Amino acid sequence: MCSSDLFYRELVRTINQKRKQMKLTIKDRIIVGWNSDEVMIKKVFDRFSEELKKNVLANEIKEEDGVLEKVKLNNIELSLKIKKR
């Protein structure tokens, strides 16, 4: 399994953990905002965008600026924002 696959799996786990902390149900859809300077992270979001939407029940995944929560996945820093749609 390559590093982008591992990062993707960790990303799904992290987003679903945040959904749980927000007390969202499977009926609730989210919007995922993200930002990173890491090329590998950008490739993961490009490659797995549609699959990620299905696995985290998101209507939209978009790169954005603004106030995002810093998250460290596999020693790579990423900024995320999860909000209920």
C-alpha positions in Angstrom: 0.0 0.0 0.0 1.5 3.3 -1.0 1.8 6.4 1.2 -1.1 8.2 -0.5 -3.4 5.2 0.2 -2.4 5.2 3.9 -2.9 8.9 4.2 -6.3 8.6 2.6 -7.4 5.9 5.1 -6.1 8.1 8.0 -8.0 11.1 6.5 -11.3 9.2 6.4 -10.8 8.0 9.9 -10.1 11.5 11.2 -13.0 13.1 9.4 -15.4 10.4 10.6 -14.1 10.9 14.1 -14.9 14.7 13.8 -18.4 13.8 12.6 -18.8 11.7 15.7 -17.6 14.5 18.0 -20.1 16.8 16.3 -22.8 14.2 17.0 -23.8 13.9 13.3 -25.9 11.0 12.1 -25.7 9.1 8.8 -28.5 11.4 7.5 -26.3 14.5 8.1 -24.2 15.6 5.2 -21.0 17.7 5.6 -18.8 20.1 3.7 -15.1 19.5 4.1 -12.7 22.4 3.7 -9.0 21.8 3.6 -5.7 23.5 2.9 -2.1 22.3 2.7 1.1 23.2 1.0 2.1 19.5 0.8 2.0 18.2 -2.8 1.1 14.7 -1.6 -2.0 16.0 0.2 -3.2 17.8 -2.9 -2.7 14.6 -4.9 -4.7 12.6 -2.3 -7.7 15.0 -2.5 -7.6 15.0 -6.3 -7.3 11.3 -6.6 -9.8 10.3 -3.9 -12.3 13.2 -3.9 -15.3 11.2 -5.0 -14.5 8.2 -2.9 -13.8 10.5 0.1 -17.3 12.1 -0.3 -18.9 8.7 -0.1 -16.9 7.5 2.9 -17.4 10.6 5.0 -20.9 11.5 3.8 -19.8 14.8 2.3 -21.7 16.8 -0.3 -18.6 18.9 -1.1 -14.9 18.8 -0.6 -13.0 22.0 -1.4 -9.6 23.6 -0.9 -10.1 26.9 1.0 -8.4 29.5 3.1 -9.6 31.0 6.3 -9.9 29.6 9.8 -9.2 25.9 9.7 -8.3 23.4 12.4 -4.7 22.2 12.2 -4.5 18.4 12.1 -1.5 16.1 11.9 -1.8 12.9 9.9 1.1 10.6 9.5 3.4 13.5 10.5 2.0 15.7 7.8 0.2 18.9 8.8 -3.1 19.6 7.2 -5.8 22.2 7.9 -9.4 21.0 8.0 -12.8 22.5 8.5 -15.9 20.2 8.8 -19.3 21.8 8.8 -22.8 20.4 8.7 -24.6 21.1 5.4 
